[in-house]
Amino acid sequence: MNVETHVAAAMEGISAAARLLADGGLVALPTETVYGLGADALDPVACAKIFEAKDRPLSDPLIVHIPSIDWMGRLAVASEPARLLAEHFWPGPLTLVLPRREIVPDLVTAGQETVAVRMSSHPVFQAVLEAFGKPVAAPSANRFGRISPTCAADVLAELGGRIPLVLDGGPCAHGIESTIVLVDGDGLHILRNGPVTEEELAAFAPVHGSVAGISAPGGLLSHYAPRTPMRIGEAVPKPNFGFLSWQCTGDGFARVEHLSKTQDLREAAANLYGAMRRLDEAGLDGIIAEPVPETGLGAAIMERLRKASAR
């Protein structure tokens, strides 16, 4: 695969992105969470290019991003709780896993009878969807299992030469992927923690853990991982080790990246992948990540750190 990759200013590249999607091509797009790699969600051949460009296993389903809320009912069987969640949290960083309709290709759902649907709040993504007029499947725009990109330069580092176009919409606001929730008769099951917290979801329905037999995007044990070996632990310096800091100074480490000097979980989430990427590119022998409190958004951060250190 050897494709010349162009970077376009976001608003200037919207028409080009819509044309690429209509022609069955790929385009990297900014969302409020991380950058996504998009293709026509209803075209299995186009979606196959996502798996090829990312080296993504076919067993990992894709999230389908919709241009308007009425598309939810066209793609999935939406219960009243699902509609209430969509009305409250969309557009925004919440993905709903619902029973699929036949219109959704098997490739997108990894052969499951459910489909993951969300509606992004990023104005560039919304503008591309409006111009294209159909849903777009868009996992994170990186090689499979690697650190998700939160700016256009990260996308180029991961997929340059593999995709034709990157829309540069600046840094992502949240910096971690959407919350994924399975909606069923028992209530809500969090399949991936994210910017919409368990506390916020509990206001709408009982919240339970994950369920057997449902594979969620990004749900593998090792994911979001740097190439440099990483573990979660205390700030005990080692030669040529980096430190991902929550509140400790990191004195004695070869390199330190602070998630938030004021211990703000939202700032920490927004900085997480960029900090991990800089440590990964620093030529270190290893990385130690300081744990953060597992309250609110901290649960999502710790989920990413555990997956990043699972290797």
C-alpha positions as CSV (number, residue, x, y, z in Angstrom):
1,M,0.0,0.0,0.0
2,N,1.6,3.3,-1.1
3,V,-0.9,6.2,-1.2
4,E,0.1,9.8,-1.2
5,T,-1.5,11.3,1.9
6,H,-2.8,14.9,1.7
7,V,-3.6,17.1,4.7
8,A,-6.4,19.7,4.2
9,A,-7.6,22.4,6.5
10,A,-10.8,21.1,7.9
11,M,-13.5,23.4,6.5
12,E,-11.7,23.6,3.1
13,G,-11.5,19.8,2.7
14,I,-15.2,19.0,3.5
15,S,-16.2,18.7,-0.2
16,A,-13.2,16.6,-1.1
17,A,-13.9,14.3,1.9
18,A,-17.5,13.8,0.9
19,R,-16.4,13.0,-2.7
20,L,-13.9,10.4,-1.4
21,L,-16.5,8.7,0.7
22,A,-19.0,8.6,-2.2
23,D,-16.3,7.0,-4.3
24,G,-15.7,4.3,-1.7
25,G,-12.5,5.9,-0.4
26,L,-11.1,6.6,3.1
27,V,-10.7,9.9,4.9
28,A,-9.4,10.7,8.4
29,L,-11.7,13.1,10.3
30,P,-11.5,14.9,13.6
31,T,-14.1,14.1,16.2
32,E,-14.5,15.5,19.7
33,T,-12.9,12.3,21.1
34,V,-10.1,11.1,18.8
35,Y,-9.5,11.3,15.0
36,G,-11.4,8.7,13.1
37,L,-10.8,6.8,9.8
38,G,-14.0,7.0,7.9
39,A,-15.6,5.0,5.1
40,D,-19.2,4.6,3.8
41,A,-20.8,2.5,6.5
42,L,-23.2,0.9,4.1
43,D,-20.6,-0.2,1.6
44,P,-18.7,-3.3,2.8
45,V,-16.0,-3.0,0.2
46,A,-15.2,0.6,1.4
47,C,-15.3,-0.6,5.0
48,A,-12.9,-3.4,4.1
49,K,-10.3,-0.7,3.3
50,I,-10.5,0.5,6.9
51,F,-9.4,-3.0,8.2
52,E,-6.7,-3.1,5.6
53,A,-5.3,0.4,6.3
54,K,-5.3,-0.2,10.1
55,D,-4.2,-3.8,10.0
56,R,-7.4,-4.4,12.1
57,P,-8.7,-7.9,12.7
58,L,-12.1,-8.5,11.1
59,S,-13.4,-9.7,14.6
60,D,-13.3,-6.1,15.9
61,P,-16.6,-4.3,15.0
62,L,-16.8,-0.7,13.8
63,I,-18.7,2.3,15.2
64,V,-21.2,3.8,12.7
65,H,-21.5,7.6,12.9
66,I,-24.8,9.0,11.8
67,P,-25.7,12.4,10.2
68,S,-29.0,12.8,12.1
69,I,-30.8,11.1,14.9
70,D,-33.4,9.6,12.6
71,W,-30.7,7.3,11.1
72,M,-30.6,5.4,14.5
73,G,-34.0,3.8,13.7
74,R,-32.9,3.0,10.1
75,L,-29.8,1.2,11.3
76,A,-31.0,-0.4,14.6
77,V,-34.0,-1.3,16.7
78,A,-34.1,1.6,19.1
79,S,-35.9,1.1,22.4
80,E,-37.4,4.0,24.4
81,P,-34.3,4.0,26.8
82,A,-32.0,4.2,23.8
83,R,-34.0,7.1,22.4
84,L,-33.9,9.0,25.7
85,L,-30.1,8.5,25.9
86,A,-29.7,9.7,22.3
87,E,-31.8,12.8,22.8
88,H,-29.8,13.7,25.9
89,F,-26.3,12.9,25.0
90,W,-26.2,13.3,21.2
91,P,-24.4,14.8,19.5
92,G,-21.7,13.7,21.8
93,P,-19.2,11.1,23.0
94,L,-21.7,8.2,23.6
95,T,-22.0,5.1,21.5
96,L,-25.1,2.9,21.8
97,V,-25.0,-0.8,21.0
98,L,-28.4,-1.9,19.7
99,P,-30.0,-4.7,17.7
100,R,-29.0,-4.2,14.1
101,R,-31.2,-4.0,11.0
102,E,-30.4,-5.8,7.7
103,I,-29.1,-2.6,6.1
104,V,-25.9,-2.8,8.2
105,P,-23.2,-4.9,6.5
106,D,-21.9,-8.0,8.4
107,L,-18.4,-6.7,8.1
108,V,-19.3,-3.6,10.1
109,T,-20.7,-5.6,13.0
110,A,-18.1,-8.4,12.9
111,G,-21.0,-10.7,12.2
112,Q,-22.9,-9.8,15.4
113,E,-26.6,-9.1,15.7
114,T,-25.8,-5.7,17.2
115,V,-24.5,-2.4,15.8
116,A,-22.6,0.4,17.5
117,V,-24.0,3.8,16.7
118,R,-23.1,7.3,17.6
119,M,-23.5,10.9,16.5
120,S,-20.4,13.1,16.8
121,S,-20.6,16.7,18.0
122,H,-17.5,17.9,16.0
123,P,-18.6,20.5,13.5
124,V,-16.2,19.2,10.8
125,F,-17.4,15.7,11.1
126,Q,-21.0,16.9,11.1
127,A,-20.3,18.9,8.0
128,V,-18.8,16.0,6.2
129,L,-21.7,13.7,7.1
130,E,-24.2,16.4,6.0
131,A,-22.4,16.7,2.6
132,F,-22.1,13.0,2.2
133,G,-25.7,12.3,3.4
134,K,-25.1,8.8,4.8
135,P,-23.6,7.1,7.8
136,V,-19.8,6.7,8.1
137,A,-18.0,3.9,9.8
138,A,-15.0,5.4,11.7
139,P,-12.8,3.7,14.2
140,S,-9.7,5.6,15.4
141,A,-7.3,6.6,12.7
142,N,-4.3,4.6,13.8
143,R,-2.6,1.2,13.3
144,F,-4.6,-1.4,15.2
145,G,-3.8,-1.6,18.9
146,R,-1.7,1.5,18.9
147,I,-2.2,4.9,20.6
148,S,-5.2,6.7,19.2
149,P,-4.5,10.0,17.4
150,T,-5.7,13.3,18.9
151,C,-4.3,15.6,16.1
152,A,-3.7,15.4,12.4
153,A,0.1,14.9,12.9
154,D,-0.6,11.8,14.9
155,V,-2.7,10.4,12.0
156,L,0.1,11.1,9.5
157,A,2.6,9.3,11.8
158,E,0.2,6.3,11.9
159,L,-1.3,6.1,8.5
160,G,0.7,8.3,6.1
161,G,1.0,6.6,2.8
162,R,-2.0,4.4,3.5
163,I,-4.9,6.8,3.2
164,P,-5.5,9.7,0.7
165,L,-6.8,12.5,3.0
166,V,-6.6,13.8,6.5
167,L,-8.8,16.7,7.5
168,D,-7.0,18.8,10.1
169,G,-9.5,20.0,12.7
170,G,-7.0,20.8,15.5
171,P,-6.6,18.9,18.7
172,C,-9.5,16.7,20.0
173,A,-11.4,18.1,23.0
174,H,-11.9,14.9,25.0
175,G,-8.8,13.0,23.9
176,I,-10.2,9.5,24.6
177,E,-12.7,7.4,22.8
178,S,-16.5,7.5,23.3
179,T,-18.3,5.6,26.1
180,I,-19.9,2.5,24.7
181,V,-23.1,1.3,26.2
182,L,-25.2,-1.8,25.4
183,V,-28.9,-1.0,25.9
184,D,-31.2,-4.0,26.7
185,G,-34.1,-4.9,28.9
186,D,-32.0,-5.1,32.0
187,G,-30.8,-1.6,31.7
188,L,-27.4,-0.3,30.5
189,H,-24.1,-2.3,30.3
190,I,-20.9,-0.2,29.9
191,L,-18.7,-2.0,27.4
192,R,-16.1,0.8,27.3
193,N,-15.7,3.7,29.7
194,G,-15.3,7.2,28.2
195,P,-16.3,10.8,28.6
196,V,-19.9,10.1,29.5
197,T,-19.5,8.6,33.0
198,E,-21.3,5.9,34.8
199,E,-22.8,8.5,37.2
200,E,-24.3,10.4,34.3
201,L,-25.8,7.2,32.7
202,A,-27.3,6.0,36.0
203,A,-29.7,9.0,35.9
204,F,-31.5,7.2,33.0
205,A,-31.4,3.5,33.8
206,P,-29.7,1.0,36.0
207,V,-26.1,0.5,35.0
208,H,-24.5,-3.0,35.0
209,G,-21.1,-4.4,33.8
210,S,-20.3,-5.9,30.5
211,V,-22.1,-8.9,29.1
212,A,-20.8,-12.2,27.6
213,G,-21.0,-12.7,23.8
214,I,-20.9,-9.0,22.8
215,S,-17.7,-7.7,21.2
216,A,-17.3,-3.9,21.5
217,P,-14.9,-1.8,19.4
218,G,-11.6,-1.5,21.2
219,G,-12.6,-4.3,23.6
220,L,-9.5,-6.5,23.3
221,L,-7.2,-6.9,26.4
222,S,-4.2,-5.1,24.8
223,H,-5.1,-1.8,23.0
224,Y,-4.1,1.8,22.8
225,A,-0.5,0.6,23.4
226,P,2.9,2.2,22.9
227,R,5.7,0.2,21.5
228,T,7.8,0.9,24.5
229,P,7.0,-1.5,27.4
230,M,4.7,0.2,29.9
231,R,3.4,-0.6,33.3
232,I,1.2,1.0,36.0
233,G,3.1,1.7,39.2
234,E,4.6,4.0,41.8
235,A,7.2,6.7,40.9
236,V,10.3,4.6,41.5
237,P,12.9,5.8,38.9
238,K,14.8,3.4,36.7
239,P,17.6,4.2,34.2
240,N,16.2,5.5,30.9
241,F,12.6,5.2,32.0
242,G,9.8,7.7,31.4
243,F,7.1,8.6,33.8
244,L,3.4,9.4,33.1
245,S,2.6,11.6,36.0
246,W,-0.8,12.3,37.7
247,Q,0.5,14.1,40.8
248,C,4.1,13.0,41.5
249,T,6.9,15.2,40.2
250,G,8.7,12.3,38.6
251,D,12.1,13.3,39.9
252,G,14.9,10.9,38.7
253,F,13.1,9.7,35.5
254,A,14.7,10.3,32.1
255,R,11.5,12.0,30.9
256,V,8.3,13.0,32.6
257,E,4.9,13.8,31.0
258,H,2.3,15.4,33.3
259,L,-1.4,14.5,32.6
260,S,-2.6,17.5,34.6
261,K,-0.6,19.6,37.0
262,T,-3.9,20.6,38.7
263,Q,-5.2,17.0,38.9
264,D,-8.1,17.8,36.6
265,L,-9.4,14.5,35.1
266,R,-10.8,16.1,32.0
267,E,-7.5,17.8,31.2
268,A,-5.8,14.4,32.0
269,A,-8.0,12.6,29.5
270,A,-7.4,15.2,26.8
271,N,-3.6,14.9,27.3
272,L,-3.4,11.1,27.8
273,Y,-2.7,9.9,24.3
274,G,-0.4,12.8,23.3
275,A,1.7,12.2,26.5
276,M,1.9,8.5,25.9
277,R,2.9,9.1,22.3
278,R,5.7,11.5,23.3
279,L,7.1,9.1,25.8
280,D,6.9,6.3,23.2
281,E,9.0,8.3,20.8
282,A,11.7,9.3,23.3
283,G,13.8,6.2,22.9
284,L,13.2,5.0,26.5
285,D,13.6,1.5,27.8
286,G,10.2,1.6,29.6
287,I,7.4,3.7,30.8
288,I,5.8,3.8,34.3
289,A,2.3,5.3,34.5
290,E,1.0,6.7,37.8
291,P,-2.6,5.6,38.5
292,V,-5.4,8.2,38.7
293,P,-8.4,8.0,40.9
294,E,-11.1,5.7,39.4
295,T,-14.0,8.1,39.9
296,G,-15.9,9.8,37.1
297,L,-13.7,10.1,34.0
298,G,-10.8,8.5,36.0
299,A,-12.4,5.1,35.3
300,A,-12.0,5.6,31.5
301,I,-8.4,6.8,31.9
302,M,-7.4,3.7,34.0
303,E,-9.2,1.5,31.5
304,R,-6.9,2.9,28.7
305,L,-3.8,2.6,30.9
306,R,-4.5,-1.1,31.7
307,K,-5.0,-1.9,28.1
308,A,-1.8,0.0,27.1
309,S,0.2,-1.9,29.7
310,A,-1.3,-5.3,29.0
311,R,1.5,-6.4,26.7
